[in-house]
Structure formats: structure tokens, C-alpha cells
Amino acid sequence: MAETKRINLALQGGGSHGAFTWGVLDALIEDGRLVFEAVSGTSAGAMNAAILLQGWAKGGPAGARAALAAFWGELGQMAVASPIRRTPLDRLQGNWNLDESAGALWADIIQRTLSPWQRNPLKYDPLRDLLRRHFNAEAVHACHEVKAFIAATNVRTGKVRIFTRDELSIDALLASACLPNVHDAVEIDGEAYWDGGFRGNPPIWPFIYNSESTDVVMVEVDPPSRTEIPRSNAEIADRLNEITFGGALMAEMRAIAFVQELIDNGAITGEFSTRLKKLLIHSIADPTTLVPLGAVSKFNIEPEFLQMLFTAGRAAGTRWLFETFDKVGRENSVDIRARFL
């Protein structure tokens, strides 16, 4: 019987780039050697986490894979109504970066001119309708095998709100994915929320207090660094987006590295030292595929684009299992100090 290892999953947000995470999850679940104790997520990562839990509650690993495929499959069918899509020339050139597309430029002008309320006074939200068809709160709450921690940002206080598995709802998921220049804030229990990426993309700290596993496997869709300085307005906006949503993760990783150093050097002794937890950090990413994609492509839900990302995610997950599985439970596979300090 194959060896199994218990881990925590941390899923970044990134709009339609979450299809990459779908591919990673499909590969990890199919492999069967990892047991998910808990999953955290923001925005698209939150969607993936919730759909995974729902499918798992209804049909175990096979149910989780089927539920994720159904969710992303129907999302792709909604592309017919989206203005953010490739032109025939883009298709001919194999171009997935849509920062300079006519639809993207027009959408940018509208967003700069009108507030979300002015653009959409009837509050029509296709994503809410999609979740109504694919998210069942009772099923998710019944998935006791996997804990969940979903991040949203409180508009009034600026603090992070973590929705646990038993608190998950359609509103909680929409709050986690609420970009303030695209959607009105989502109100829950009298508080307004924006995208959780401002305060945790994805959140790591809930694992410290609520999970026994020491291993955290991050699925990253935002490039942490780039080799070239952005020049165009689109490139500047893309990099600013990445830095903004990566700030909270960088701060958490610095704290984790500091605690790891204290533990490794025996700097803390006594009863308090027994309460410290040394996390082992791992990352699944594919810079070759994701770095060339601009921020606007996160709004592209064409089936071909989602399938491309899914395939890349499956390949990245399979590659990570081959190269890193033996390190799980034993050591970091990410050099935290080099990456985040």
C-alpha cells in the first residue's frame, strides 16, 4: 500500500487562473498519496476549496474531481456573454495576454468612469448564479474530513475575516472574490467585505492554530517576482496587482521564517517552546505558463483558456509529486529566506 502523508493546502486567488489550481488539485487527488487536513483559499482559491469540499462530502476523491470539473466546465460555457475574449488575430498568434484587447481597454474605461453600483444597479452577478447551481452549504458543512479557512477583507476595519467550513456560504465566497473596482462590497452580518487577497493570498496562519499537520502546500498563480521592469501602463498595472496581493503572503512567510530560525537555533526554551509550530512550506507553480499572462486574462473564461490552464496545472502537480513528495513531512522544499526575505 502506498505511503500517505497529511498536508494543508493553501490556494491563491487569481480569477480564471484558478483553473490552473483546478488542474493541480485534480492531479493531487488522483494520485491518492496526500490526505488533506485543511484547505485555505482566497477568491478563486476559495471557490476551488469550497467545491472540493462539497464534492468530497458527496463522493469522496472521485466526487471532488467531478465537482471541480463541473464547476469550471460550466464557467467556460458562460464565456459567450463575456467581452473579455480573444480576437481572431489573438487566436492565430496563440496570444493569451489580453491587456491590450479592445474589450479589456473598454472595460478599463468603464471601471474608471463608473462605480460598480452605477454600472450594475440591479446587482446582477453571474458568479452568484453559478454558485447557486454548484455550491451546497449543507454538503460543505458536512465535510468533516477537511477543514476550510476562507479569507475576506473587512472594508471598514481593513482586517482579515476568516470564514471557517461551518460558516461558508455563497455570500462568504463572493466576499472573498470581491474586487472593489468590479463589484459592490458584499455585506454579511452588517459588515462589508472586499477580496481576501488584500490580507491573505492565501492565508497561512489559520493552519498554525487549527491543524496538526506541519506541511503547507501552496498553489501559486501569481508570479512572486519578474525579471523585467514593467514599461507599459498595462504591465505596470499587472505588476502592481501582483505586489499588492502578494504583500500579505510575504509578511506571513517572514514571520514563519523568523519562528523557524528561533526553533532551529534553540533560542526559545521552556513551556513556551513546546507551543511553537515549525511549518514546512512547499509550492506548486508554473512560471513559464503563468508569468506571460497579464492581469486582464484573469477575466478570460473561454473554455480553451481554462483547459490550457487545467492541463498546465495537472502537469505541475504531477511534476511536484515526483520531485517533492519525499520531502513532505521532513523538510521545506521552498527556501523561505531566499523567496520572501
C-alpha positions as CSV (number, residue, x, y, z in Angstrom):
1,M,0.0,0.0,0.0
2,A,1.3,3.4,-1.0
3,E,2.5,5.7,1.8
4,T,0.1,8.6,2.5
5,K,1.0,12.0,4.0
6,R,-1.2,14.6,5.7
7,I,-0.9,18.2,4.4
8,N,-2.6,21.6,4.4
9,L,-3.5,23.2,1.1
10,A,-3.2,27.0,0.6
11,L,-4.9,28.1,-2.7
12,Q,-4.1,31.6,-4.1
13,G,-6.8,33.7,-5.9
14,G,-6.4,34.9,-9.4
15,G,-9.7,34.9,-11.3
16,S,-9.9,32.4,-14.2
17,H,-6.2,31.5,-13.4
18,G,-7.8,29.4,-10.7
19,A,-8.3,26.8,-13.5
20,F,-4.6,26.1,-13.0
21,T,-5.3,25.2,-9.4
22,W,-8.2,23.0,-10.6
23,G,-5.6,21.1,-12.6
24,V,-3.2,20.8,-9.7
25,L,-5.9,19.5,-7.4
26,D,-7.1,17.0,-10.0
27,A,-3.5,15.6,-10.1
28,L,-3.0,15.5,-6.3
29,I,-6.4,13.9,-5.7
30,E,-5.9,11.3,-8.5
31,D,-2.5,10.4,-7.1
32,G,-4.1,9.5,-3.8
33,R,-1.0,9.7,-1.6
34,L,-1.9,13.0,0.1
35,V,-4.6,13.4,2.8
36,F,-5.9,17.0,3.0
37,E,-6.4,18.0,6.7
38,A,-7.3,21.6,5.9
39,V,-7.5,24.0,2.9
40,S,-7.3,27.8,2.9
41,G,-8.2,30.0,0.0
42,T,-8.9,33.4,-1.4
43,S,-11.1,34.4,-4.4
44,A,-10.7,31.7,-7.0
45,G,-8.8,29.7,-4.4
46,A,-11.9,29.9,-2.1
47,M,-14.1,28.7,-4.9
48,N,-11.8,25.7,-5.6
49,A,-11.7,24.9,-1.8
50,A,-15.5,25.0,-1.4
51,I,-16.2,23.0,-4.5
52,L,-13.6,20.4,-3.5
53,L,-15.2,20.1,0.0
54,Q,-18.7,19.7,-1.5
55,G,-17.7,17.0,-4.0
56,W,-15.6,15.2,-1.3
57,A,-18.6,15.1,1.1
58,K,-20.9,13.6,-1.6
59,G,-18.5,11.2,-3.3
60,G,-15.0,11.2,-1.8
61,P,-12.0,11.9,-4.0
62,A,-13.8,11.0,-7.2
63,G,-16.7,13.3,-6.2
64,A,-14.3,16.1,-5.6
65,R,-12.7,15.8,-9.0
66,A,-16.1,15.6,-10.7
67,A,-17.4,18.6,-8.8
68,L,-14.4,20.8,-9.8
69,A,-14.7,19.7,-13.4
70,A,-18.4,20.5,-13.5
71,F,-17.9,24.0,-11.9
72,W,-15.1,25.0,-14.2
73,G,-16.8,23.4,-17.2
74,E,-20.0,25.5,-16.8
75,L,-17.9,28.6,-16.1
76,G,-16.4,28.1,-19.5
77,Q,-19.8,27.9,-21.1
78,M,-20.6,31.4,-19.8
79,A,-17.8,32.9,-22.0
80,V,-20.3,33.6,-24.8
81,A,-21.5,36.6,-22.8
82,S,-18.1,38.0,-21.8
83,P,-16.5,40.9,-23.6
84,I,-13.0,39.8,-22.4
85,R,-12.1,37.2,-25.1
86,R,-9.5,36.7,-27.8
87,T,-9.8,38.2,-31.2
88,P,-9.3,36.0,-34.3
89,L,-5.8,37.5,-34.6
90,D,-5.1,36.6,-31.0
91,R,-6.1,33.0,-31.7
92,L,-3.9,32.9,-34.8
93,Q,-0.9,34.1,-32.8
94,G,-1.6,31.9,-29.8
95,N,-1.9,35.0,-27.6
96,W,-3.5,34.6,-24.2
97,N,-2.4,38.0,-22.8
98,L,-5.4,40.3,-23.4
99,D,-4.1,43.5,-21.7
100,E,-4.3,45.4,-24.9
101,S,-7.5,43.9,-26.3
102,A,-10.4,46.2,-27.3
103,G,-12.7,44.6,-24.7
104,A,-10.2,45.0,-21.9
105,L,-9.5,48.6,-22.8
106,W,-13.2,49.4,-22.9
107,A,-13.8,47.7,-19.6
108,D,-11.0,49.7,-18.0
109,I,-12.5,52.9,-19.2
110,I,-15.9,51.9,-17.8
111,Q,-14.4,50.9,-14.5
112,R,-12.5,54.2,-14.1
113,T,-15.6,56.2,-15.0
114,L,-18.5,54.5,-13.2
115,S,-18.6,52.8,-9.8
116,P,-19.8,49.2,-9.5
117,W,-23.2,50.4,-8.3
118,Q,-23.6,52.8,-11.2
119,R,-22.6,50.1,-13.7
120,N,-24.8,47.4,-12.2
121,P,-27.7,49.0,-10.1
122,L,-29.7,45.7,-10.3
123,K,-26.7,43.8,-8.8
124,Y,-26.7,41.1,-11.5
125,D,-23.9,38.6,-10.7
126,P,-23.5,35.6,-13.0
127,L,-21.0,34.1,-10.5
128,R,-23.7,34.1,-7.8
129,D,-26.0,32.2,-10.2
130,L,-23.2,29.7,-10.9
131,L,-22.5,29.1,-7.2
132,R,-26.3,28.6,-6.6
133,R,-26.0,25.7,-9.1
134,H,-22.8,24.2,-7.8
135,F,-22.4,25.2,-4.1
136,N,-24.4,23.4,-1.4
137,A,-23.7,24.8,2.1
138,E,-25.1,21.8,3.9
139,A,-22.8,19.4,2.0
140,V,-19.8,21.6,2.6
141,H,-20.6,21.9,6.3
142,A,-20.9,18.1,6.5
143,C,-17.4,17.5,5.0
144,H,-15.8,16.9,8.4
145,E,-12.7,15.2,6.8
146,V,-11.4,18.6,5.6
147,K,-11.3,22.0,7.5
148,A,-11.6,25.2,5.5
149,F,-10.4,28.7,6.0
150,I,-11.6,31.3,3.5
151,A,-10.3,34.9,3.6
152,A,-12.1,38.2,3.0
153,T,-11.2,41.8,3.9
154,N,-13.4,43.9,6.1
155,V,-13.9,47.2,4.3
156,R,-14.5,49.2,7.5
157,T,-11.6,47.9,9.6
158,G,-9.2,46.6,7.0
159,K,-8.8,43.4,9.0
160,V,-9.0,39.9,7.6
161,R,-12.1,37.8,8.2
162,I,-11.6,34.0,8.1
163,F,-14.7,32.1,7.3
164,T,-14.4,28.5,8.6
165,R,-16.0,25.5,7.0
166,D,-19.2,25.8,9.1
167,E,-19.5,29.5,8.1
168,L,-19.2,29.0,4.4
169,S,-22.0,30.4,2.2
170,I,-22.4,31.8,-1.2
171,D,-22.0,35.3,0.2
172,A,-18.8,34.3,2.0
173,L,-17.3,33.0,-1.3
174,L,-18.4,36.1,-3.2
175,A,-16.9,38.3,-0.4
176,S,-13.6,36.5,-0.8
177,A,-13.6,37.3,-4.5
178,C,-15.0,40.8,-4.4
179,L,-12.7,43.2,-6.4
180,P,-13.7,46.7,-5.3
181,N,-13.4,48.2,-8.8
182,V,-15.6,45.4,-10.2
183,H,-18.2,44.6,-7.7
184,D,-20.1,46.2,-4.8
185,A,-18.9,45.2,-1.4
186,V,-20.6,42.0,-0.1
187,E,-22.4,42.5,3.2
188,I,-22.5,39.7,5.8
189,D,-24.0,40.3,9.3
190,G,-23.9,44.0,8.8
191,E,-20.2,44.2,7.7
192,A,-19.0,44.9,4.2
193,Y,-16.2,42.8,2.6
194,W,-13.8,43.0,-0.3
195,D,-11.4,40.5,-1.8
196,G,-9.5,38.5,0.7
197,G,-6.3,38.9,-1.3
198,F,-5.6,42.2,0.3
199,R,-5.0,40.5,3.7
200,G,-4.1,36.9,2.8
201,N,-3.5,35.4,-0.6
202,P,-3.7,32.7,0.6
203,P,-3.9,32.8,4.4
204,I,-1.4,30.6,6.1
205,W,-1.7,31.4,9.8
206,P,-5.0,29.5,10.4
207,F,-3.0,26.3,9.9
208,I,-0.8,27.2,12.9
209,Y,-3.7,27.2,15.3
210,N,-6.2,24.8,13.8
211,S,-4.2,22.0,12.1
212,E,-2.0,19.2,13.4
213,S,-0.1,18.8,10.1
214,T,3.1,20.8,9.7
215,D,3.2,20.8,5.9
216,V,1.6,23.6,3.9
217,V,1.4,23.1,0.1
218,M,0.8,26.5,-1.6
219,V,-0.7,26.5,-5.1
220,E,0.6,29.8,-6.6
221,V,-0.9,31.5,-9.6
222,D,0.6,35.0,-9.1
223,P,4.3,35.3,-10.0
224,P,6.2,36.4,-6.9
225,S,8.9,38.1,-9.0
226,R,9.7,39.2,-12.5
227,T,12.9,39.7,-14.4
228,E,11.9,42.8,-16.4
229,I,10.8,46.2,-15.3
230,P,7.2,47.0,-16.5
231,R,7.1,49.8,-19.1
232,S,3.5,50.0,-20.5
233,N,0.5,51.0,-18.4
234,A,-0.8,47.5,-18.7
235,E,2.4,46.0,-17.5
236,I,2.6,48.5,-14.6
237,A,-1.0,47.7,-13.6
238,D,-0.2,43.9,-13.8
239,R,2.8,44.1,-11.5
240,L,1.1,46.4,-9.1
241,N,-1.7,43.9,-8.8
242,E,0.8,41.1,-8.1
243,I,2.7,43.1,-5.5
244,T,-0.5,44.2,-3.7
245,F,-2.0,40.7,-3.5
246,G,1.4,39.2,-2.6
247,G,2.1,41.5,0.3
248,A,0.2,39.6,3.0
249,L,1.8,36.3,2.0
250,M,5.3,37.8,2.1
251,A,4.6,39.2,5.6
252,E,3.4,35.8,6.8
253,M,6.4,34.0,5.3
254,R,8.8,36.4,7.0
255,A,7.1,35.6,10.4
256,I,7.3,31.9,9.7
257,A,11.0,32.1,8.7
258,F,11.7,34.0,12.0
259,V,10.0,31.4,14.1
260,Q,11.7,28.6,12.2
261,E,15.1,30.2,12.9
262,L,14.3,30.6,16.6
263,I,13.3,26.9,16.8
264,D,16.3,25.7,14.8
265,N,18.8,27.7,17.0
266,G,17.2,26.7,20.3
267,A,16.6,30.3,21.1
268,I,13.4,29.6,23.0
269,T,13.2,27.1,25.8
270,G,10.7,26.0,28.4
271,E,7.0,25.6,28.2
272,F,6.5,28.3,25.6
273,S,8.8,26.5,23.1
274,T,6.5,23.5,23.1
275,R,3.7,25.7,21.8
276,L,5.7,26.9,18.8
277,K,5.0,25.1,15.5
278,K,7.5,24.7,12.7
279,L,5.7,24.8,9.4
280,L,7.2,23.0,6.3
281,I,6.5,25.1,3.2
282,H,6.0,23.7,-0.3
283,S,4.9,25.4,-3.5
284,I,3.3,24.2,-6.7
285,A,3.7,26.8,-9.5
286,D,4.4,27.1,-13.2
287,P,6.1,30.5,-14.0
288,T,6.7,29.5,-17.6
289,T,2.9,29.3,-18.2
290,L,1.7,32.0,-15.8
291,V,4.2,34.8,-16.0
292,P,3.4,35.8,-19.6
293,L,-0.3,36.2,-18.8
294,G,-1.5,39.7,-18.0
295,A,-3.9,40.6,-15.2
296,V,-6.8,41.0,-17.8
297,S,-6.5,37.3,-18.7
298,K,-7.9,36.6,-15.2
299,F,-11.2,37.7,-16.6
300,N,-11.0,35.4,-19.6
301,I,-13.2,32.4,-19.1
302,E,-13.0,30.9,-22.7
303,P,-13.2,27.1,-22.4
304,E,-9.9,26.8,-24.4
305,F,-8.1,29.1,-21.9
306,L,-9.5,27.3,-18.9
307,Q,-8.5,23.9,-20.4
308,M,-5.0,25.2,-21.2
309,L,-4.6,26.3,-17.5
310,F,-6.0,23.0,-16.3
311,T,-3.6,21.0,-18.4
312,A,-0.7,23.1,-17.1
313,G,-1.9,22.7,-13.5
314,R,-2.1,18.9,-13.8
315,A,1.4,18.8,-15.3
316,A,2.7,21.0,-12.5
317,G,1.0,18.9,-9.8
318,T,2.3,15.7,-11.3
319,R,5.8,17.1,-11.6
320,W,5.7,18.3,-7.9
321,L,4.6,14.9,-6.7
322,F,7.5,13.3,-8.5
323,E,10.1,15.8,-7.3
324,T,8.9,16.7,-3.8
325,F,6.7,14.1,-2.3
326,D,9.6,12.6,-0.3
327,K,10.3,15.9,1.3
328,V,6.8,16.2,2.7
329,G,6.8,15.7,6.5
330,R,10.6,16.1,6.6
331,E,11.8,19.5,5.3
332,N,10.9,22.6,3.4
333,S,11.0,22.4,-0.4
334,V,10.9,26.2,-0.6
335,D,13.8,28.4,0.5
336,I,11.7,30.8,2.5
337,R,14.5,33.2,3.2
338,A,15.6,33.4,-0.5
339,R,12.0,33.8,-1.7
340,F,10.5,36.2,0.9
341,L,13.2,37.9,2.9
